[in-house]
Amino acid sequence: MILPRLIICIVLLFAGLFMFISAAVGVNRYKKPLNRLHFAALGDTLGLFLVLLSLVVWRGWSFVSLKLALVLIFFWLASPVCSHMIAQMEATTNEDLGDIELQKETAKGDEANEDI
C-alpha cells in the first residue's frame, strides 16, 4: 500500500521541483521585468501546488492535509494580486516600456452624461 503512494509522491515532488527550476531559468533568461514576472508567478504557483499535493498524498487525508490545502488556497489568492500590483507599478513607472494606454472604467451613468 505504501509503494504506490510513495511513487506518486515522488513523481509529484519532482514535477514541482522541475517547475521551480524552470521558473528560475525563465526569470534569468529574459531581460524585461514583466516577462520575468510572468515566469516567477506561474512557476511558483504550479510548483508549490505540486509539492504540496505530494505532501498531501504522502500524509493521506488528515488534519495536516487540511492545513496544507489552506496554505495553498492562501497562496493562490495572494500571488496573483501581488503579481498584478508589481506589474502595474512597473508599467506606470518604467519609461522604457513605451506608450501604454490606461483605460478608465466608467459607470453606465457617466456614459449617458458624456453624450449631453
N, C-alpha and C positions, 0 to 999 in steps of 0.2 A: 504494500500500500504506500510505503514511503518512497519507493523508487520512481513511480510516475510523477508524484508530486515534486520530487527533487529535480527531475528532468525538466518539467515545466517551469519551475522556479529558476533554474539555471538559464534556460533559454530566454525567459523574460528579463532576467537580470543582465545578460549580455546584450540583449536588444536595447535596453535602457542605456547601458554604458556606450554602445555604438552611437546612439542618438546624442549623448553628451559630447562624445569625441568629435562627431561630425559637425555639431554646432560650434564647437571650439575652432575647428578648422575653417568653417564658414565665416565666423566672426573675424578671424585673422586674414582671410583671403580678400575680402572686399575693403575698399578704402572709404566709401561714403558711410556716414553714421546710420542712415536709415536702412541701408542694406544690412549692415551689421546687426542692427536692432531686430530685423526680421529673423535672422538666424538664431540670435540669442533667445528671443521669445518662444519660437516654435521648438527649438531643441530642448530648452529647459522644461517646457510643458510636457512634451511627449516623453522625454527621458525620465522625468520624475514620475509620470503615470506608470510607465513600465516597471520601474524599480519598486514603487510602492505596491503595484499589482503582484510582483514576485514575492514580496513580503507577506501580502495577504494570502497568497496561495500556500506559502510555507507554513504560516501560523494556522490556517483554516479560519472558519467563520467564528470569531470570538469578539470580545470587547476590544482587544488590540486592533482587530481588523476595522472596527468601527472608528477608532481613533485615527487610524491611517486614512480611512475614507474622508474623515473630517479635515485632515490636513490637506488632502488632495483637493477637496472642494474649495477650501480657503485659498489655496494656491491658484486654482483655476479661475477664481473670481478676482483675485488681486493682480495676477500677472498681466492680463490684457489691459487693465486700467492703467497700470504703471507704464506699460509699453506705449500706450496711446498718449499718455501725458508727456513722456520723453520725446516721442516723435513730434508731437505738437510744438513742444518747446524748441526742438531742433529746426522745424520748418519755419517758425517765426523769428528765430534769432540768427540763423545761418544765411548770410548774404550770397554764398556761392551756389545755392540751390537754384537760383534763377527766380523768375516770376511765378508766384504761387497765388492763385486766386482763392480767397477765403469766402465761402458762401455764408451768408447770414440766414438764419431760419426766421421766416416771417410768419406771423399768425395769420389766420384767414381773415380776421377783421382788418389787419393792416393792409392787405392786398386790395380790399374794397375801398379803403381811403386813398390809395395811390391813384386810382382811376379818376378821382374827382378833380 
